């Protein structure tokens, strides 16, 4: 374990707390979507909505893999890229931005589930896609403190040289 200054630890703590609260808020919104889908019954099923059953799986797979790849690429660019050379604040801002974008894309899966539920009248879409959204939120969007500390250490070392 390398040394992290008290100033950097405080900065990490503040941004990490903000990111964690945001991800939990996104998780809460997924539960709200599930509740809305459970309580709101569509008056009519949209004609032709049965064709959506062939569209939904590829859309969800693309979104899920997209957010996972985006996170991997973004983290590697932050740790080894231009943000590291700009300093600790730039690294933490970039990591927070990555968390927000990954959380928004992950929540989009739950929104797709809600929309398809309202179009087809099938609550199962909301449950399945809400579960996928929660897994993506916890896997891709939830900040990893150790990863953030490694990025700050790498940035501080690059700045010191």
FENURRA-V791246 format. One record per residue. N is the residue number from 1. D_CENTER is the distance of its C-alpha to the mean C-alpha in Angstrom with 1 decimal. Layout:
N&D_CENTER ; N&D_CENTER
//
This chain:
1&27.6 ; 2&28.2 ; 3&29.1 ; 4&26.6 ; 5&28.5 ; 6&28.4 ; 7&27.2 ; 8&24.2 ; 9&23.5 ; 10&23.6 ; 11&21.3 ; 12&18.7 ; 13&19.2 ; 14&18.7 ; 15&15.5 ; 16&14.1 ; 17&15.2 ; 18&13.7 ; 19&10.2 ; 20&10.8 ; 21&12.3 ; 22&9.6 ; 23&7.1 ; 24&10.4 ; 25&11.1 ; 26&8.3 ; 27&9.6 ; 28&13.0 ; 29&12.6 ; 30&12.0 ; 31&15.2 ; 32&16.8 ; 33&16.3 ; 34&17.9 ; 35&20.6 ; 36&21.3 ; 37&21.7 ; 38&24.0 ; 39&26.1 ; 40&26.4 ; 41&28.6 ; 42&29.1 ; 43&32.7 ; 44&33.0 ; 45&31.1 ; 46&30.5 ; 47&33.0 ; 48&31.7 ; 49&28.3 ; 50&29.3 ; 51&28.6 ; 52&24.9 ; 53&24.8 ; 54&25.2 ; 55&22.5 ; 56&19.6 ; 57&19.2 ; 58&19.0 ; 59&16.5 ; 60&14.1 ; 61&14.9 ; 62&14.5 ; 63&11.0 ; 64&10.0 ; 65&12.0 ; 66&11.0 ; 67&7.3 ; 68&9.0 ; 69&11.8 ; 70&10.1 ; 71&8.6 ; 72&12.1 ; 73&14.0 ; 74&12.5 ; 75&13.2 ; 76&16.6 ; 77&17.4 ; 78&16.6 ; 79&18.7 ; 80&21.4 ; 81&21.2 ; 82&22.3 ; 83&20.1 ; 84&21.8 ; 85&25.2 ; 86&24.5 ; 87&24.1 ; 88&22.0 ; 89&20.9 ; 90&19.6 ; 91&17.7 ; 92&16.1 ; 93&15.4 ; 94&13.8 ; 95&11.6 ; 96&10.6 ; 97&10.2 ; 98&8.0 ; 99&5.7 ; 100&6.2 ; 101&6.1 ; 102&3.1 ; 103&2.2 ; 104&5.6 ; 105&6.0 ; 106&4.9 ; 107&7.1 ; 108&9.5 ; 109&10.5 ; 110&11.8 ; 111&13.5 ; 112&15.1 ; 113&16.3 ; 114&17.8 ; 115&19.5 ; 116&20.9 ; 117&22.1 ; 118&23.9 ; 119&25.4 ; 120&26.7 ; 121&27.2 ; 122&25.6 ; 123&23.5 ; 124&22.4 ; 125&19.9 ; 126&18.0 ; 127&18.2 ; 128&17.2 ; 129&14.3 ; 130&13.2 ; 131&13.5 ; 132&11.6 ; 133&8.7 ; 134&9.1 ; 135&9.5 ; 136&6.4 ; 137&4.6 ; 138&7.5 ; 139&7.9 ; 140&5.4 ; 141&3.3 ; 142&6.8 ; 143&9.2 ; 144&12.3 ; 145&15.3 ; 146&17.6 ; 147&15.6 ; 148&15.6 ; 149&19.3 ; 150&20.2 ; 151&18.8 ; 152&20.8 ; 153&23.8 ; 154&23.8 ; 155&23.6 ; 156&26.4 ; 157&28.5 ; 158&28.2 ; 159&29.2 ; 160&32.1 ; 161&33.6
//
